[in-house]
Amino acid sequence: MLFNSFSFLLLYLPITAIGFFLLARKSHVMAAGWLALASLFFYGWWSLSYIPLLLASIVFNYVIGWRIGHSTGSVRKKWLILGVVADLALLAYFKYADFFILSVNAVAQTEFPALHVILPVGISFFTFTQIAYLVDTYQGKVKEYRPVHYLLFVTYFPHLIAGPVLHHKEMMPQFDDPQTYRLSASNIAVGLAIFAIGLAKKVLVADNLAPHANFFFDQGESPTLLVAWGGVLAYAFQLYFDFSGYSDMAIGLSRIFGIRLPLNFNSPYKATNIIDFWRRWHMTLSRFLRDYLYIALGGNRHGAVRRYANLMTTMVLGGLWHGAGWNFVIWGFLHGAYLMVNHAWAALAERLRFPRDARAWKLFSIVITFAAVCFAWVYFRATDVGRANTIVQAMAGLYGVALPDSIGSQLGSLRALFEQLGVSFYLGGGTRFVETWSWVVIGALIAFVFPNTQQIMANFDPALDFVSNRISAGPLARVLTWRPTAAWACAIGLVTVGSLLSLSRPAEFLYFQF
């Protein structure tokens, strides 16, 4: 079920919330059970056939976790290995079986038939969530084993499909807190405001950028410089607002039920380097990869060479987590290389005492980081590696610079100057060119100039660990700080109405495919 659909907004959400708080008056366990069952219904709306798979995974991991927690000695590690291997095997079958078969066929010139396995929605997220649970149990961080709370922990509908990736220790205390089960006007107001902002990001911005990004990436011709950058930036901001919108909606929905989710998105395009980018983009996945893969491989404890190898391995596997394709491998490799360069530069700059706090240097750092991220997005989005290579060549200007003739006709005497500079003019496509770049400018202004949702809601602790993840806000943040006033109620109401009027064809979130 989509957050941006009338069936969710007008039926599922109010029925689920009313049932939760009514049952909470009688029993907190019944209320938690109701929310877990409602979450299963939410998942089953997509396909009932995969509910048994989800439940089997939950039962298996709960039993393994219980065994780990109640065993001693080397037996605990054996249970952990069994659980993690089984989880990864399940993920590998559904997500990578066909990719492996087709790759073998391409290399060995064989003709093994593809299995055509249908990828269950959210399998990456609920698998990683449960792997984290098993490791946390092994490390002694899990103290609570109530089945209904574990079922709710995994299936909790605000995070089930596209994250955030949760830690057991973050959620269990909240499920056990009596305050969670008390209806709070403050939580509802804050939650609805955050949800409305997220819905607007998705419906009013991301979905309007989508046609321009899709048109560019799906065509087969070689684009020129400005067309290539327009299409790539359209996708970069589409993905940004689509994922940011989902993250906001998840946090807002959870807040209605009195539960705070961890922050998962924190203005990543304002990052001054790639390390900073991964501290802001999909923050809970970055945390998972760091804690359960990078550190497990040795982290930075065995010298620079091993550290760089661990970084590259982590990012390549992170790329494969996003999708079964060589383009995702390349995307992960690029980010691994970026991180290696970033760490090497940071060490050199520290040694040379390079002044990195200057305003001009900070601006340059943001621009170069954003450009590097956009370059990598090409491989993330392109349908095949060949198409991606063509696009990055166009971004480098190898296919020239061109403008629609409809724009050239408006330049007057300046047209000759443009032509002397090597700009050519072509017929058709003027409307598409202008609309694409108009939406790119809108997306850039919102992403780089306006405060993010966490800054707007800063006075009301919108998410877990908000203070530790807070970033400096610009002057607009002071003006756009949300307060429970009539003016803000009208503003949020107008944003919500505008979003609802655009819901005739609700579009899926991009991260559903991962």
LOGURO-407375 format. One record per residue (C-alpha): x, y negated, z; residue number from 1. Coordinates in Angstrom, 1 decimal. Layout:
BEGIN
- xx,yy,zz,n
- X,Y,Z,NUM
...
END
This chain:
BEGIN
- xx,yy,zz,n
- 0.0,0.0,0.0,1
- 1.3,-3.5,-0.9,2
- 1.4,-6.3,1.6,3
- 0.4,-8.6,-1.2,4
- -2.9,-6.9,-2.0,5
- -6.5,-7.7,-0.9,6
- -7.0,-4.1,0.3,7
- -4.2,-4.6,2.8,8
- -5.0,-8.2,3.8,9
- -8.8,-7.9,4.1,10
- -9.2,-4.3,5.3,11
- -6.1,-2.5,6.4,12
- -4.5,-5.2,8.5,13
- -7.6,-6.4,10.5,14
- -8.8,-2.8,11.1,15
- -5.4,-1.7,12.3,16
- -4.9,-4.7,14.6,17
- -8.4,-4.6,16.1,18
- -8.1,-0.8,16.7,19
- -4.7,-1.2,18.3,20
- -5.6,-3.9,20.8,21
- -8.9,-2.3,21.7,22
- -7.3,1.1,22.4,23
- -4.5,-0.6,24.3,24
- -7.1,-1.6,26.9,25
- -7.6,2.1,27.7,26
- -4.2,3.6,27.0,27
- -0.9,2.5,25.6,28
- -0.2,6.0,24.3,29
- -3.5,6.0,22.4,30
- -2.7,2.6,21.0,31
- 0.8,3.7,19.9,32
- -0.8,6.9,18.4,33
- -3.4,4.8,16.5,34
- -0.6,2.6,15.0,35
- 1.4,5.7,14.0,36
- -1.7,7.2,12.3,37
- -2.5,3.9,10.6,38
- 1.2,3.8,9.4,39
- 0.8,7.3,7.9,40
- -2.4,6.2,6.1,41
- -0.4,3.2,4.8,42
- 2.2,5.5,3.4,43
- -0.4,8.0,2.1,44
- -2.1,5.3,0.1,45
- 0.7,5.7,-2.4,46
- 0.6,9.5,-2.5,47
- -0.9,12.0,-0.1,48
- 1.3,14.7,-1.4,49
- 4.4,13.3,0.3,50
- 3.0,12.9,3.7,51
- 3.9,16.5,4.6,52
- 7.5,15.8,3.5,53
- 7.6,12.7,5.7,54
- 6.1,14.6,8.7,55
- 8.4,17.6,8.2,56
- 11.4,15.2,8.2,57
- 10.1,13.5,11.4,58
- 9.5,16.8,13.2,59
- 12.9,18.2,12.1,60
- 14.9,15.2,13.2,61
- 12.9,14.9,16.5,62
- 13.8,18.5,17.4,63
- 17.4,18.1,16.4,64
- 17.6,14.9,18.4,65
- 16.1,16.6,21.4,66
- 18.6,19.4,21.0,67
- 21.5,17.0,20.8,68
- 20.3,15.1,23.9,69
- 19.8,18.2,26.0,70
- 22.9,20.2,25.0,71
- 26.5,20.1,26.3,72
- 29.9,20.5,24.9,73
- 30.7,21.3,21.2,74
- 27.1,22.5,20.6,75
- 25.9,18.9,20.5,76
- 28.2,18.1,17.6,77
- 27.0,21.2,15.7,78
- 23.4,20.0,16.1,79
- 24.4,16.6,14.9,80
- 26.2,18.0,11.8,81
- 23.2,20.2,11.0,82
- 20.8,17.2,11.2,83
- 22.9,14.8,9.2,84
- 23.7,17.4,6.5,85
- 20.0,18.3,6.2,86
- 18.9,14.7,5.9,87
- 21.5,13.9,3.3,88
- 20.6,17.1,1.4,89
- 17.0,16.0,1.3,90
- 18.0,12.6,0.0,91
- 20.4,14.0,-2.5,92
- 17.8,16.3,-4.0,93
- 15.1,13.7,-4.4,94
- 17.3,10.8,-5.4,95
- 20.4,12.3,-7.1,96
- 19.6,15.7,-8.5,97
- 18.7,14.5,-12.0,98
- 21.6,12.0,-11.9,99
- 24.0,14.8,-11.1,100
- 22.6,17.1,-13.8,101
- 22.7,14.4,-16.5,102
- 26.2,13.4,-15.5,103
- 27.4,17.0,-15.8,104
- 25.7,17.3,-19.2,105
- 27.5,14.1,-20.4,106
- 30.9,15.2,-19.2,107
- 30.8,18.9,-20.0,108
- 28.6,18.8,-23.1,109
- 26.1,21.1,-21.4,110
- 22.3,21.1,-21.7,111
- 21.1,21.8,-18.2,112
- 17.4,20.7,-18.0,113
- 16.6,17.7,-15.8,114
- 14.3,18.4,-12.8,115
- 12.3,15.2,-13.2,116
- 12.0,14.9,-9.4,117
- 9.6,12.1,-8.3,118
- 11.3,9.9,-5.8,119
- 9.2,9.5,-2.6,120
- 8.7,5.8,-1.7,121
- 10.8,4.8,1.2,122
- 12.8,8.0,1.5,123
- 16.1,6.1,1.7,124
- 14.9,4.0,4.6,125
- 13.3,6.7,6.7,126
- 16.3,9.0,6.1,127
- 18.8,6.4,7.2,128
- 16.7,5.4,10.2,129
- 16.7,9.0,11.4,130
- 20.4,9.6,10.7,131
- 21.0,6.5,12.9,132
- 18.8,8.1,15.6,133
- 20.7,11.3,15.6,134
- 24.1,9.6,15.8,135
- 22.8,7.3,18.6,136
- 21.5,10.4,20.5,137
- 24.9,12.0,20.1,138
- 26.6,8.9,21.5,139
- 24.2,8.9,24.5,140
- 22.3,5.7,23.5,141
- 18.9,7.5,23.3,142
- 17.1,7.9,26.6,143
- 13.4,8.3,25.5,144
- 12.0,11.3,23.7,145
- 8.2,10.8,23.7,146
- 6.9,12.3,20.4,147
- 4.3,9.6,19.8,148
- 6.9,6.9,20.1,149
- 9.3,8.7,17.8,150
- 6.5,9.1,15.2,151
- 5.7,5.4,15.5,152
- 9.4,4.5,15.4,153
- 9.9,6.2,12.0,154
- 6.5,5.5,10.3,155
- 5.9,2.0,11.6,156
- 4.3,0.4,8.6,157
- 6.0,-3.0,8.5,158
- 9.4,-1.4,7.9,159
- 8.6,2.1,6.4,160
- 8.9,1.3,2.7,161
- 11.7,-1.3,2.4,162
- 13.3,-1.7,5.8,163
- 14.8,-3.0,7.9,164
- 16.7,0.0,8.9,165
- 15.9,0.4,12.6,166
- 17.9,1.5,15.7,167
- 16.0,3.7,18.2,168
- 17.3,1.5,21.1,169
- 15.8,-1.6,19.5,170
- 12.3,-0.3,19.2,171
- 11.7,2.1,22.1,172
- 11.9,-0.5,24.9,173
- 9.3,-2.5,23.0,174
- 7.0,0.5,22.5,175
- 7.2,1.1,26.3,176
- 6.7,-2.6,27.3,177
- 3.2,-3.3,28.6,178
- 3.4,-6.9,27.1,179
- 3.4,-5.3,23.6,180
- -0.1,-4.1,24.1,181
- -1.6,-7.4,25.2,182
- -3.3,-9.5,22.6,183
- -1.4,-12.8,22.3,184
- -2.6,-15.8,20.5,185
- 1.0,-17.1,20.3,186
- 2.2,-13.8,18.6,187
- -0.7,-13.9,16.1,188
- -0.1,-17.6,15.2,189
- 3.7,-17.1,14.8,190
- 3.3,-13.8,13.0,191
- 0.7,-15.1,10.5,192
- 2.9,-18.2,9.8,193
- 5.9,-16.1,9.1,194
- 3.8,-13.7,7.0,195
- 2.3,-16.6,5.0,196
- 5.8,-18.0,4.2,197
- 6.9,-14.6,3.1,198
- 3.8,-14.1,0.9,199
- 4.4,-17.4,-0.8,200
- 8.0,-16.5,-1.5,201
- 6.9,-13.3,-3.2,202
- 3.7,-14.4,-5.0,203
- 4.5,-18.1,-5.9,204
- 8.2,-17.9,-6.6,205
- 9.5,-14.3,-7.2,206
- 6.6,-13.2,-9.3,207
- 6.8,-16.3,-11.5,208
- 10.5,-15.7,-12.0,209
- 9.9,-12.0,-12.9,210
- 8.6,-12.5,-16.5,211
- 11.7,-14.5,-17.5,212
- 14.2,-12.1,-15.9,213
- 12.4,-9.1,-17.4,214
- 12.2,-10.6,-20.8,215
- 15.9,-11.3,-20.8,216
- 17.1,-8.0,-19.5,217
- 14.7,-5.9,-21.6,218
- 15.7,-7.4,-25.0,219
- 18.4,-5.8,-27.1,220
- 20.1,-8.8,-28.8,221
- 23.3,-10.5,-27.8,222
- 22.5,-13.7,-25.9,223
- 24.4,-16.9,-25.9,224
- 25.9,-18.6,-22.8,225
- 23.0,-20.6,-21.5,226
- 20.4,-17.9,-22.3,227
- 22.5,-15.3,-20.5,228
- 23.0,-17.5,-17.4,229
- 19.4,-18.4,-17.4,230
- 18.2,-14.8,-17.5,231
- 20.7,-13.7,-14.9,232
- 19.9,-16.5,-12.5,233
- 16.2,-15.9,-13.0,234
- 16.8,-12.3,-11.8,235
- 19.1,-13.4,-9.0,236
- 16.4,-15.7,-7.6,237
- 13.6,-13.2,-8.3,238
- 15.4,-10.6,-6.2,239
- 16.3,-13.1,-3.5,240
- 12.7,-14.3,-3.0,241
- 11.2,-10.9,-3.5,242
- 13.4,-9.3,-0.8,243
- 13.3,-12.4,1.4,244
- 9.5,-12.5,1.1,245
- 9.2,-8.8,2.1,246
- 11.5,-9.2,5.0,247
- 9.5,-12.2,6.3,248
- 6.2,-10.4,5.8,249
- 7.6,-7.4,7.7,250
- 8.7,-9.5,10.6,251
- 5.5,-11.5,10.7,252
- 3.2,-8.4,10.6,253
- 5.2,-6.8,13.4,254
- 5.0,-10.0,15.5,255
- 1.2,-9.8,15.3,256
- 1.5,-6.5,17.2,257
- 3.9,-8.0,19.7,258
- 6.9,-6.2,18.3,259
- 10.1,-8.0,17.1,260
- 12.0,-6.5,14.1,261
- 15.7,-7.2,13.6,262
- 16.6,-9.9,11.2,263
- 17.3,-8.6,7.7,264
- 17.8,-11.6,5.6,265
- 19.6,-14.9,6.5,266
- 20.2,-17.2,3.5,267
- 22.8,-15.0,1.8,268
- 23.3,-17.3,-1.2,269
- 24.6,-19.9,1.2,270
- 27.5,-17.6,2.1,271
- 31.0,-19.0,1.8,272
- 32.5,-15.6,1.0,273
- 31.6,-12.0,0.3,274
- 32.1,-10.9,3.9,275
- 29.7,-13.6,4.9,276
- 27.3,-12.6,2.1,277
- 27.0,-9.0,3.5,278
- 26.4,-10.4,7.0,279
- 23.4,-12.2,5.6,280
- 22.0,-9.9,2.8,281
- 20.1,-6.7,3.9,282
- 21.7,-7.1,7.3,283
- 20.4,-3.9,8.8,284
- 21.8,-1.8,5.9,285
- 25.1,-3.6,6.2,286
- 25.1,-2.7,9.9,287
- 24.3,0.9,9.1,288
- 27.1,1.2,6.5,289
- 29.5,-0.5,8.9,290
- 28.6,1.5,12.0,291
- 28.0,5.0,10.5,292
- 30.2,5.1,7.4,293
- 33.0,2.4,7.4,294
- 33.9,2.9,11.1,295
- 33.5,6.7,10.8,296
- 36.0,6.7,7.9,297
- 38.5,4.9,10.2,298
- 37.6,1.3,9.6,299
- 40.6,-1.0,9.9,300
- 42.4,1.2,12.4,301
- 44.9,2.9,10.1,302
- 46.6,0.1,8.2,303
- 45.7,-2.2,5.2,304
- 45.7,0.5,2.5,305
- 43.4,2.8,4.4,306
- 41.2,-0.2,5.3,307
- 40.8,-1.2,1.7,308
- 40.1,2.5,0.7,309
- 37.4,2.6,3.4,310
- 35.9,-0.6,2.2,311
- 35.7,0.6,-1.4,312
- 34.3,4.0,-0.4,313
- 31.6,2.3,1.7,314
- 30.5,-0.1,-1.0,315
- 30.5,2.5,-3.8,316
- 28.3,4.8,-1.6,317
- 26.2,1.8,-0.7,318
- 25.8,1.2,-4.4,319
- 24.7,4.8,-5.0,320
- 22.2,4.4,-2.1,321
- 20.5,1.7,-4.1,322
- 20.0,4.0,-7.1,323
- 21.2,7.1,-9.0,324
- 23.0,5.5,-11.9,325
- 26.5,4.6,-13.0,326
- 25.4,0.9,-13.1,327
- 24.9,1.1,-9.3,328
- 28.3,2.7,-8.9,329
- 29.9,-0.2,-10.8,330
- 27.9,-2.7,-8.7,331
- 29.2,-1.1,-5.5,332
- 32.7,-1.0,-6.9,333
- 32.6,-4.7,-7.7,334
- 31.5,-5.5,-4.2,335
- 34.2,-3.3,-2.8,336
- 36.7,-5.1,-4.9,337
- 35.3,-8.5,-3.8,338
- 35.7,-7.4,-0.1,339
- 39.2,-6.3,-0.6,340
- 40.2,-9.6,-2.3,341
- 38.3,-11.5,0.5,342
- 40.1,-9.7,3.3,343
- 43.5,-10.2,1.5,344
- 42.8,-13.9,0.9,345
- 41.7,-14.4,4.5,346
- 44.9,-12.8,5.8,347
- 47.0,-15.0,3.5,348
- 45.1,-18.2,4.3,349
- 45.6,-17.5,8.0,350
- 49.3,-17.0,7.5,351
- 49.6,-20.2,5.5,352
- 47.2,-22.1,7.7,353
- 45.2,-23.0,4.7,354
- 42.6,-25.7,5.6,355
- 39.3,-23.9,4.8,356
- 36.9,-26.2,6.7,357
- 36.9,-29.1,4.3,358
- 33.5,-29.9,2.8,359
- 34.7,-29.7,-0.8,360
- 36.4,-26.3,-0.1,361
- 33.2,-25.0,1.5,362
- 31.1,-26.1,-1.5,363
- 33.5,-24.5,-3.9,364
- 33.5,-21.3,-1.8,365
- 29.7,-21.1,-1.9,366
- 29.6,-21.6,-5.7,367
- 32.3,-19.0,-6.4,368
- 30.7,-16.5,-4.1,369
- 27.3,-17.0,-5.7,370
- 28.8,-16.7,-9.2,371
- 30.5,-13.4,-8.2,372
- 27.3,-12.0,-6.7,373
- 25.4,-13.0,-9.9,374
- 28.0,-11.3,-12.0,375
- 27.5,-8.1,-10.0,376
- 23.7,-8.4,-10.2,377
- 24.0,-7.8,-14.0,378
- 25.0,-4.2,-13.4,379
- 22.4,-3.9,-10.6,380
- 19.6,-4.9,-13.0,381
- 20.6,-3.9,-16.5,382
- 19.0,-0.7,-17.9,383
- 22.4,0.7,-18.9,384
- 26.1,-0.1,-18.6,385
- 26.4,-1.1,-22.3,386
- 23.7,-3.7,-22.0,387
- 25.3,-5.0,-18.8,388
- 28.7,-5.4,-20.6,389
- 27.0,-7.4,-23.4,390
- 25.4,-9.7,-20.8,391
- 28.6,-10.4,-18.9,392
- 30.5,-11.1,-22.2,393
- 27.8,-13.6,-23.0,394
- 28.1,-15.2,-19.6,395
- 31.8,-15.7,-20.3,396
- 30.9,-17.5,-23.6,397
- 32.0,-14.8,-26.0,398
- 28.8,-15.2,-28.1,399
- 28.9,-18.9,-28.2,400
- 26.7,-21.7,-26.8,401
- 23.3,-22.4,-28.3,402
- 20.1,-24.4,-27.5,403
- 16.7,-24.1,-29.0,404
- 16.2,-26.4,-32.0,405
- 13.1,-27.9,-30.3,406
- 15.4,-29.2,-27.6,407
- 18.0,-30.3,-30.2,408
- 15.4,-32.4,-32.0,409
- 14.9,-34.4,-28.8,410
- 18.6,-35.3,-28.4,411
- 18.7,-37.9,-31.2,412
- 22.2,-39.1,-31.8,413
- 23.5,-36.9,-29.1,414
- 22.9,-33.8,-31.2,415
- 25.9,-34.5,-33.3,416
- 28.1,-34.7,-30.2,417
- 26.8,-31.4,-29.0,418
- 27.5,-29.8,-32.3,419
- 31.1,-31.2,-32.2,420
- 31.4,-29.5,-28.8,421
- 30.5,-26.2,-30.3,422
- 26.8,-26.0,-29.4,423
- 24.6,-24.5,-32.1,424
- 20.8,-24.7,-32.4,425
- 18.4,-21.9,-33.2,426
- 14.7,-21.7,-34.1,427
- 12.1,-20.5,-31.6,428
- 12.4,-19.7,-28.0,429
- 12.2,-23.3,-26.8,430
- 9.3,-22.8,-24.4,431
- 10.9,-19.6,-22.9,432
- 14.2,-21.4,-22.5,433
- 12.7,-24.4,-20.7,434
- 10.4,-22.4,-18.5,435
- 13.2,-20.0,-17.5,436
- 15.6,-22.8,-16.5,437
- 12.7,-24.8,-14.8,438
- 12.0,-21.8,-12.5,439
- 15.7,-21.3,-11.9,440
- 16.1,-24.9,-10.7,441
- 13.0,-24.4,-8.4,442
- 14.5,-21.2,-7.0,443
- 17.9,-22.9,-6.5,444
- 16.4,-25.9,-4.7,445
- 14.5,-23.7,-2.3,446
- 17.4,-21.3,-1.6,447
- 20.1,-23.9,-1.2,448
- 18.4,-27.0,0.1,449
- 15.4,-25.9,2.2,450
- 15.7,-24.2,5.6,451
- 15.0,-20.5,5.7,452
- 12.1,-19.0,7.6,453
- 14.1,-18.3,10.7,454
- 15.1,-21.9,10.9,455
- 11.5,-23.1,10.3,456
- 10.3,-20.8,13.1,457
- 13.4,-21.4,15.3,458
- 11.5,-22.5,18.4,459
- 9.7,-19.1,18.6,460
- 12.4,-16.5,18.4,461
- 11.1,-15.0,15.1,462
- 13.2,-11.8,15.2,463
- 15.5,-9.7,17.3,464
- 19.1,-11.1,17.7,465
- 17.9,-14.3,16.1,466
- 20.2,-16.5,18.2,467
- 23.3,-14.5,17.4,468
- 22.5,-14.7,13.7,469
- 21.4,-18.3,13.6,470
- 23.1,-20.4,10.9,471
- 23.5,-24.2,10.8,472
- 20.4,-25.9,9.4,473
- 20.3,-28.9,7.2,474
- 18.4,-32.2,7.8,475
- 15.2,-30.8,6.4,476
- 15.1,-28.1,9.1,477
- 14.3,-30.8,11.7,478
- 11.4,-32.0,9.6,479
- 10.2,-28.5,8.7,480
- 10.3,-26.9,12.1,481
- 7.0,-25.1,12.7,482
- 4.8,-26.1,15.7,483
- 1.3,-24.9,16.7,484
- -0.3,-28.1,15.5,485
- -3.3,-28.9,13.2,486
- -1.0,-30.3,10.6,487
- 1.0,-27.1,10.4,488
- -2.2,-25.0,10.4,489
- -3.4,-26.9,7.4,490
- 0.0,-26.5,5.6,491
- 0.1,-22.8,6.3,492
- -3.5,-22.5,5.2,493
- -2.9,-24.2,1.9,494
- 0.1,-22.0,1.2,495
- -1.9,-18.9,2.0,496
- -4.8,-20.0,-0.2,497
- -2.4,-20.7,-3.0,498
- -0.9,-17.3,-2.6,499
- -4.3,-15.5,-2.5,500
- -5.3,-17.2,-5.7,501
- -2.3,-15.6,-7.3,502
- -3.1,-12.0,-6.2,503
- -5.1,-11.0,-9.2,504
- -2.3,-8.6,-10.2,505
- -0.2,-7.8,-7.1,506
- 3.3,-6.8,-8.1,507
- 5.4,-4.2,-6.3,508
- 8.4,-5.3,-4.3,509
- 11.7,-4.6,-6.1,510
- 13.2,-2.7,-3.1,511
- 10.4,-0.2,-3.3,512
- 12.4,1.6,-6.0,513
- 15.3,2.2,-3.6,514
END
